[in-house]
Amino acid sequence: MMSAMTSLLLALATIVNGLYAGFMLAFLIAVMPGLAELTDQQFTAAMRRFNEKVPGPAFLVLFLGVVALPAAAFFTGLGEHDAVSGPAVLAALVCAIIGHAITVVGNIPLNNALAASEGGDDSAARAAFEPRWNTLHQVRTAFSLVACALLVVAL
């Protein structure tokens, strides 16, 4: 049986991961397809503005909580988790870390390169950005969805 603290941390981890996965999925299935219809100049301008706004305080709480809360739930629950919940929380944590690594190593450098290209050739900037960014985003979205599902299993 899990303690109240472990149960609370697991519930918070599940909620935060669900919100984050939903944000990632919305970008994947709605925002990026909508932006794909724009001209190169419109697309690059819109993505630059998104990249300025997304790392705000609310997003950073989600971004950090996606890793911190499952880690806290796992480590405070050592010895309390059953044969399913412990491995599920740990696997969710691993998925969240992989998703963050993709963001830090892949998406953020592309965002920075796009920002640095402002005032230049928007067609070239888009061609260097959009396909790779979308591929990386698809992968990190999948990891965030799996992390959320694993936390639901652990509940």
N, C-alpha and C positions, 0 to 999 in steps of 0.2 A: 504494500500500500504506500502511495506517495504522500509525502508531507504536504501541508497546505502551501508552503512556500514553493515546492517543486511543482505542484499542480498549478499555482498561479503563474509561475514563470513559463510553464508549458502552454498554458492558455494564451498568455501574452505573446509568446513566440509564434503561436499559430495565427493569431489575429494579425500581427505585424507582417508575417510572411504572406498571409493571404492578401493583405492590402498591397504589398510590394508586387506580388505575382500578378495581381489584377492591374496594377499600373503598367507593368511590363507587357502584359497581354493586350491591354488597350492600345498601347503604342504599336504593337505588332499588327493587330488586326484592323485598327481604325486610323490611327494618326499617320503611320508611314504609307499605307495605301492611298490615303488622301493627299499626302504631300507628293507622292509619285506622279500625280496628275498635273503638278505645277511646272512652270517653266524653270529652267536652270537658275535664273536670277531669283525667282520667287522661292524655290526650294532652298537654295543656300541661305537666303535671308531668313527664312522661317526656322531652319535648323540652327542657325547661329543664335537666334532669339531663344529657342528652346534650351539650347546648351548654356545660355546665360541664366535662365530662370530655374531649371530643374535642380541644380545643386543648392537650393535654398534650405532653410531650417527644417521645414516639414519633411522634405525628401531625405535630408541627412539623418533625421531621426529614424525613418524607415530603413534607410541604407545601413546604418550602424546596428539597428535593432535586429535586422535579419540574421546577423551573425551573433551578436551579443546575447540575445535572449535564448536561442537554442543552446548556446554554450553554457549559459547560466543554468538552464533547466537540466542539461545533462550532468554538469558537475555537482550541482546541489542535490541531484537525485541519485548520485552514485550509491549503490546498495539498495535503492528503493525501486528502481525500474524493474519491470518484469522482462521476460525473454523477448517480448515484442517491442515494448516502448523504448527501452534503452538503445537497442540497435537502430530503431527508427529515428530517434532524436539525433543520434550520432550521424547517421546517413544524411539527415536533413541539414545538419551543420556542415558536413562535407560539401553537399550540393550548394549551399549558400556561399561557402568560401570559393568554390570553383566559379560560380556566377560572378562574384566580386572580382576574382582574378581576371576573368574575361573583360569585365568593365574597365579595370585599372590598366591592364596591359594592352587591350584592343580598342575599346570604344572611346575612352578618354583621349588617347593620343590622336585618334581620328577627329574627335571634336576640336581639339586644340589646333590641328592642321587646318581644319575648315575655318576656324576663327582667324587664323593667321593669313588665310587666303583672301580675306575681305578686301575688296577693291581690285582684285585680280580677275582672272578668267573663271567665271562661274561655271561654265561647261566643264572645264578641266577639273575644277574643285569638286564638283558633283560626281564626276566619273571616278575620282580618286576616293571619294567618301562613301557614297550611297551603297554600292554593292557589298563592300566589305563590312560596313557598319550594320547593314541589315542581316547579313549572315551571322555576325557575332551576336547581334541582338536576338535572333531566333534561338541560338544556342543558350544564351544566358536566360532567356525567358523559359525555355524548357527546364533548365536547372531550377529556376525559382518555383515553377509549378510542381515539380517533383518534390522539392523541399517542403512546400506547403502540404502536399498530399501525405508525405511521411509524418509530418507533425500531427495531422488529423488522425492518422493511424495510431500514433503514440498516445493521443488523448484517450 
